[in-house]
Amino acid sequence: MATDREERISDEVLDELLEGREPATVFESGGLIDELKKRLAERMLDGEMDHHPGSEEEAEAGNHRNGYGAKTVLTDTGKLELSIPRDRHGRFDPVLIGKCRRRFAGFDDKIIALYARGLTTREIAAHVGELHGVEISPDLVSAVTAAVLEEVAAWQGRGLDATYAIVFCDAIRVKIRDEGMGNHRAVYLAIGVRCSGHKEILGIWIEQTEGAKFWPRVATELRNRGCQDILIAVVDGLKGFPEAITTVFPRTVVQTCIVRLIRYSMHCASWKERRPVAAALNPVYQAESAAAARERLEEFDRGPWGKKYPAIAQSRRRNWEQVIPFFAVAPELREIMHTTNAIESLNAQVRKAVRGRGHFPGEEAAAKLIWLVLRNVQARWKNPPITWQAAKAQLAIQFEDRFPLTE
C-alpha cells in the first residue's frame, strides 16, 4: 500500500513550481494557485473534448475540434480567464463548466454561506468585490440563493419518523413586505426528539391564516408526512395548538413550558423582587404530584408574596390544566420537558441572522434564510443528551407499546 507521502505531489514538482516566485505572491489573485487552477481546468476541458469528438455518433456526423473560445468564470477565490475548446457543430457542453455557467460550484457555496449568516444581497456583492476583486450584482446573489428554494421544498416535504418522543413548538416574528407594507408574520418552528434521543427540525411554517385554521393544517401535514404518534408536545402559549394536536394525535400529552409560566408570573412582581418570588414558586413545580403541587400553590398564596401579588396564584389556577401533565411523568422526563429552551436557543440563532434585515421582500426570502440557519444548526446536533437513557426507560414505562424499544 502506498504511504501518504508517496501519494502526494513530489517535492521535485513543488520546487519546480515555486522556482523564481516570491512566497508572498503564491496565494495572491493571479498568483501560482490561480495559475494552477487555470491550467488544471483547461487540461480537464481538453480531456473532455478529446472524448467528445471521438464518440461514434459525433464521428459519423463529421464533428471535430474547432479551436478555442475565451470564457471568464468565477471561483471561490476570484475569476479565471479560461480557453474553452469548441467543436464544429457546437454540441460540446463540458461537465466541468457547462455552456451557460459562469461560476464554479465553490463560488455559489460561498455566497450561500454568507447569506446564511444574515448578509443582504448587496452586502454579499460588496464583500465578494472587496475580498476577491470580483464584481457581482445583487441580482446574481438572489439567483444563486434562489436555488435553495428547491432544497427547502424537498426538506419541508420529506418523510418523518413514525413516532416522536417529544415535540417542542415555538414561534418568532419577522417582518415581511406585503403590497408595499412591512407586516410582522409569525414563523413557527418545531423540533422533534426521536425515540433514539436525536433531535430533528420538523419544519418551518409562516402563518398566513388565523390560529384556529393554521394549527390543524400543521398537525395534518406532520401526519401526512409519516408521523403517526407524538408522545409529548411541549408548547409555549400557542393559541389553538393543543386542540389541533390532540385532534390529529388524540393520545398526545400536551404540556405548557413551565419556565415560561414562571416568567409570565414574574410580570406581576416588581423587578427587584422577582428573584425571591421565583424562589418561592419553585416548590410548586418541584412537587412529586399534581395534588402536592396544588397544595404548595395554596401555601404560596397564603404567604407574604401571595398576599402581595395575588394575581400570580390566580393565573396559575386558571391555567392549571396546562400545568398538571408535568407531574404525571418521572423526574428524568421532567428535566427534559420542563422548558422549551431547546427551541428557544434555535430561535435565538434565527433572530441573530434576521436582525439586520429590517424586513424581507417576501415569504420566499424569509424561508431561504431561516432554512439555511436551521441547516447549519442541525448539522451540529450529533448525539442525544447524556440524560436520555434514563428518560428513555421512563418513556418506555409510561407509554408502554407506543414507545418503540428498537430505537
VENPE-V675219 format. One record per backbone hydrogen bond with DSSP energy under -1.0 kcal/mol. NH is the residue of the N-H (numbers start at 0). CO is the residue of the C=O. If there is no record, write none. Layout:
nh=(NH;NH)
co=(CO;CO)
This chain:
nh=(6;13;14;15;16;17;18;20;24;25;30;32;34;35;36;37;38;39;40;41;42;43;44;45;46;47;48;49;50;51;52;54;58;59;60;61;62;65;68;70;72;73;74;79;81;83;85;87;89;100;103;106;107;108;109;110;111;112;113;114;115;117;118;123;124;125;126;127;128;129;130;131;132;140;141;142;143;144;145;147;148;151;152;153;154;155;156;157;159;163;164;165;166;167;168;169;171;173;175;176;177;180;182;184;186;187;188;189;190;191;192;193;196;199;201;204;206;212;213;214;217;218;219;220;221;222;223;224;225;226;227;228;230;231;232;233;234;240;243;244;245;246;247;248;251;252;254;255;256;257;258;260;261;262;263;264;265;266;267;268;276;277;278;279;280;281;283;285;292;293;294;295;296;297;298;299;300;301;302;305;306;307;308;311;313;314;315;316;317;318;319;321;322;323;325;326;327;332;333;334;336;337;343;344;345;346;347;348;349;350;351;352;353;354;356;358;359;365;366;367;368;369;370;371;372;373;374;375;376;377;378;379;380;381;387;390;391;392;393;394;395;396;397;398;401;402;406)
co=(2;9;10;11;12;13;14;17;21;22;27;25;30;31;32;33;34;35;36;37;38;39;40;41;42;43;44;45;46;47;48;51;54;55;56;58;57;85;83;81;79;101;77;72;70;68;66;63;86;97;73;103;103;104;105;106;107;108;109;110;111;114;113;119;120;121;122;123;124;125;126;127;128;136;137;138;139;140;141;144;145;147;148;149;150;151;152;154;224;228;192;192;231;190;233;188;186;184;182;359;180;177;175;173;171;204;169;202;167;199;165;197;193;191;189;187;185;209;209;210;213;214;215;216;217;218;219;220;222;221;161;161;163;164;252;166;254;237;239;240;241;242;243;244;248;230;232;321;234;337;337;256;257;258;259;260;261;263;264;265;272;273;274;275;276;277;280;281;288;289;290;291;292;293;294;295;296;297;298;299;302;303;304;308;309;310;311;312;313;314;316;318;319;319;322;323;324;329;329;330;332;333;339;340;341;342;343;344;345;346;347;348;349;350;353;356;174;361;362;363;364;365;366;367;368;369;370;371;372;373;374;376;377;379;384;386;387;388;389;390;391;392;393;394;398;399;403)
